[in-house]
């Protein structure tokens, strides 16, 4: 029997997802729904599907499915959007939230003014920096560093990031044998001591306007190499994210916007 599902489309720095409160609208087969709803012409259009669920260990639980239906461990931009969603829809009055993800529990610090969440700072945890590697893709040799924010990243420094054809090189690097579970790919250009310009090929979604975990992984790689200051602003296609690496705890803190795009209903 067909039933209606209410959804909310939100974006953080242009990284847009479809959000469903599964306490009201339980979903089965979210992988298939993510593929169908994310389609730009025949569906709602988004980078993926995010489920907001109850949690036994935190205030809320997030499950995130990329536009190809694969489930991701973590998304920093979606985490910020969930903070805005649950506060402004009256699901909580807390301004410090614990969010359960497949990459562990993350803390969300909401900056609230006049009942509206203006920005959200997410404690993204400790980055894990791996080895520097060289990959041949599309006739080019790419030198980058492996990093993890609970999900895999490969950070590549380039001279002119705007000139890159992400469609040509992104999928080849994502699927390189070096990454058996595939990887997110960040191309970074150093603008100054305080600013980095990053473009992203996101695992399972392709080109996205922003990637919160990717911004964190990139900042960690560049700070560790002494190529930028701490904190640093990461300028992505969809907007800016501020990254601070706390040396005491070793945790990365990411601050950025979150916004509602529109509400709607669909039938399944």
Buried (B, 14 or more C-beta within 10 A) or exposed (E): EEEEBEBBBBBBBBBBBBBBBBEEBEBEEBBEBBBBBBEEEEBBBBBBBBBBBEBEEBBBBBBBBBBBBBBBBBBBBBBBBBBBBBBBEEBBEEBEBBBBBBBEBBBBBBEBEEEEBEBBBBBBBBBBBEEEBEBEBEEEEBEBBBBBBBBBBBBBBBEEBEEBEBEEBBBBBBEBEEBEEBBBBBBBBBEEEEBBBBBBBBBBBBEBBBBBBBBBBBBBBBBBBEBBEBBBBBBBBBBBBBBBBEEEEEBBBBBBBBBBBEEEEBEB
